[in-house]
Amino acid sequence: MNDEYYMKMALREAQKAYDIGEVPVGAIVVWNDKVLARGHNQVELLKDATAHAEMIALTAAFSELGSKYLPEGTLYVTVEPCLMCCGALHWSKIGRIVYGARDDKNGYRRYVKENGDHSPMHVFHPKTKLNFGILAEECSQLMKDFFRERR
């Protein structure tokens, strides 16, 4: 199992959000090659601005493990995390974050300073590894389709 395999699972979560009229973002937390938790956006359903896919998946993972930290966990999320989710991911001490599509409008990179090479500073826990662009086209297309239908 590799990053694409798990990102496809996150995409299935994003499709669930799409199907109920939520912004189609999906997330899963993997721990030792086991899917520990899943989440998709439920902001409208729960009338809760914090009900992002990442937050729901993190909360489920904490509950499943009985821990507030996820140092051996990997979060797969279809779209670049927002600043709020970055804070939660930072405090979770998650080991790795993998996201699909960039989000130039609402993603964390919009709000962080750049390094000398013009790349955004790492805002997650110092030990967290970051990877992006996994199935980026598929993740991005789902978002485009969603917003095109609503305009």
Solvent accessible surface area in square Angstrom, and as a share of the most:
residue,aa,sasa,rsa
1,M,151,0.67
2,N,97,0.50
3,D,28,0.14
4,E,85,0.38
5,Y,93,0.36
6,Y,8,0.03
7,M,0,0.00
8,K,102,0.43
9,M,22,0.10
10,A,0,0.00
11,L,28,0.14
12,R,138,0.50
13,E,6,0.03
14,A,0,0.00
15,Q,70,0.31
16,K,98,0.41
17,A,0,0.00
18,Y,36,0.14
19,D,99,0.51
20,I,94,0.48
21,G,31,0.30
22,E,4,0.02
23,V,52,0.30
24,P,1,0.01
25,V,13,0.08
26,G,0,0.00
27,A,0,0.00
28,I,0,0.00
29,V,0,0.00
30,V,9,0.05
31,W,48,0.17
32,N,117,0.60
33,D,101,0.53
34,K,115,0.49
35,V,36,0.20
36,L,23,0.11
37,A,7,0.05
38,R,111,0.41
39,G,2,0.02
40,H,30,0.13
41,N,13,0.07
42,Q,32,0.14
43,V,39,0.22
44,E,106,0.47
45,L,114,0.57
46,L,96,0.48
47,K,172,0.73
48,D,56,0.29
49,A,79,0.61
50,T,64,0.37
51,A,4,0.03
52,H,46,0.21
53,A,0,0.00
54,E,6,0.03
55,M,45,0.20
56,I,41,0.21
57,A,0,0.00
58,L,3,0.01
59,T,88,0.51
60,A,41,0.32
61,A,0,0.00
62,F,56,0.23
63,S,90,0.58
64,E,105,0.47
65,L,62,0.31
66,G,70,0.67
67,S,46,0.30
68,K,138,0.59
69,Y,78,0.30
70,L,0,0.00
71,P,74,0.47
72,E,115,0.51
73,G,1,0.01
74,T,17,0.10
75,L,0,0.00
76,Y,7,0.03
77,V,0,0.00
78,T,1,0.01
79,V,8,0.05
80,E,5,0.02
81,P,0,0.00
82,C,25,0.15
83,L,84,0.42
84,M,67,0.30
85,C,0,0.00
86,C,3,0.02
87,G,31,0.30
88,A,26,0.20
89,L,0,0.00
90,H,54,0.24
91,W,181,0.63
92,S,1,0.01
93,K,74,0.31
94,I,1,0.00
95,G,19,0.18
96,R,66,0.24
97,I,0,0.00
98,V,0,0.00
99,Y,1,0.00
100,G,1,0.01
101,A,7,0.05
102,R,111,0.41
103,D,28,0.14
104,D,110,0.57
105,K,144,0.61
106,N,80,0.41
107,G,0,0.00
108,Y,5,0.02
109,R,50,0.18
110,R,145,0.53
111,Y,117,0.44
112,V,27,0.15
113,K,160,0.68
114,E,104,0.47
115,N,67,0.34
116,G,81,0.78
117,D,107,0.55
118,H,140,0.63
119,S,42,0.27
120,P,41,0.26
121,M,85,0.38
122,H,82,0.37
123,V,42,0.24
124,F,6,0.03
125,H,34,0.15
126,P,110,0.69
127,K,163,0.69
128,T,6,0.03
129,K,141,0.60
130,L,55,0.28
131,N,52,0.27
132,F,88,0.36
133,G,38,0.37
134,I,33,0.17
135,L,26,0.13
136,A,34,0.27
137,E,113,0.51
138,E,86,0.39
139,C,2,0.01
140,S,28,0.18
141,Q,67,0.30
142,L,24,0.12
143,M,34,0.15
144,K,100,0.42
145,D,45,0.23
146,F,7,0.03
147,F,68,0.28
148,R,148,0.54
149,E,113,0.51
150,R,116,0.42
151,R,224,0.82
